Amino acid sequence: MGEKIEISKDLYTVLQVHRKASPEVIEAAYRAMMAIHRFTERAQEITDAYQILSNISARKHYDEEGNRLEGKIVGSYRIVGKIAEGGFGKTYKGEHMRNKGLVCIKHCSEISSESEAVLDNESLAMWDLRHFAIPAIRDLVKLDNGSLALVMSYIPGPTLFQIVDKHGKMDPEHVAWIAQRALNGLYYMHSNGIVNGDVKPQNIIVQPNDHTVVLVDFGLALIKPKRGDEAKGYTKLFAPPEEIEGRVLIPESDLYSLGKTMIFALSGGIEHLEKNRVPKGVPEPLCEFIYRLVQDDPLSRPRVWKGENLCKTIERVRKESFGRTNSGMKPLNIEI
């Protein structure tokens, strides 16, 4: 069984202090709590909490252990392993305690209004979305230490970045079908009033055996963005000019990022990406398609709501470039 930490045993909760409280605040809290509870059954609990939180090394160890979810229980799910770790936090593989169904759990160990806002936004943006290229949200859980964990469907497979990082540039036909699957997901999001705001190779999971892709990480998504709304963050190499300049994002902003992602996959690195150039050897129809996406002026890109269906356009591009509109399940020979 996984270990579930009871809220009454959270040491910061016992002393009623913030997790970033200074030693002076912890000392003051301890004295104030003991003045009230010295002769009650809570006195020992308060003393135990103080002895750990007032010791620098003991506190550091306690915080590190508290931020590790390995082997623990989150809501109805047992953590079975870590998937990845990034600047925002960690993602874990979990399984349902009863039916053993697998999930992905995104945990932000930092306890702050800013980190809560990111996960709240991500859960709200994805809550009612149902599409093959988008993970389904299962739950948003507040853990006993006050941190949040977002539970969503588990999507196996490497990211596009991992594939390129290990194997180098990709076959243009593979890049084309990956882009078309991603476009399907983006169009569905846009029709629901959501701009992704963070399309990049690290956020596209590729399932090579099924020739499907899944867009992940919606922490920076904007719901029905309007004038004055600012981007919540971006990755400069893949961000459109309007995002970097702090202007409102529109669906065409996601198209720019997808075009840059295609250049990255086709070139196998960032040299062409920085120059905004498609590498040599890519069929001309596919080149032209990409250059339409990466125009600096968002109104010069294909207009999402002006009649053109880019999924149909790229289908035609694939026919002109490769002689067929489907991949024929052409093997994507990768090992990650």
HELIX and SHEET records of a PDB file:
HELIX    1   1 ILE A    7  LYS A    9  5                                   3    
HELIX    2   2 LEU A   11  LEU A   15  1                                   5    
HELIX    3   3 PRO A   23  HIS A   37  1                                  15    
HELIX    4   4 ALA A   43  LEU A   53  1                                  11    
HELIX    5   5 ILE A   56  ASN A   67  1                                  12    
HELIX    6   6 SER A  113  MET A  126  1                                  14    
HELIX    7   7 LEU A  160  HIS A  167  1                                   8    
HELIX    8   8 PRO A  172  SER A  191  1                                  20    
HELIX    9   9 PRO A  201  ASN A  203  5                                   3    
HELIX   10  10 LYS A  236  PHE A  238  5                                   3    
HELIX   11  11 PRO A  241  ILE A  244  1                                   4    
HELIX   12  12 PRO A  251  SER A  267  1                                  17    
HELIX   13  13 GLU A  271  LYS A  275  1                                   5    
HELIX   14  14 GLU A  284  LEU A  293  1                                  10    
HELIX   15  15 PRO A  298  SER A  300  5                                   3    
HELIX   16  16 LEU A  310  PHE A  322  1                                  13    
SHEET    1   A 6 ILE A  73  VAL A  74  0                                        
SHEET    2   A 6 TYR A  77  GLU A  85 -1                                        
SHEET    3   A 6 LYS A  90  HIS A  96 -1                                        
SHEET    4   A 6 LEU A 102  CYS A 108 -1                                        
SHEET    5   A 6 LEU A 148  SER A 153 -1                                        
SHEET    6   A 6 ILE A 137  LYS A 142 -1                                        
SHEET    1   B 2 ILE A 194  VAL A 195  0                                        
SHEET    2   B 2 LEU A 222  ILE A 223 -1                                        
SHEET    1   C 2 ILE A 204  GLN A 207  0                                        
SHEET    2   C 2 THR A 212  LEU A 215 -1                                        
END                                                                             
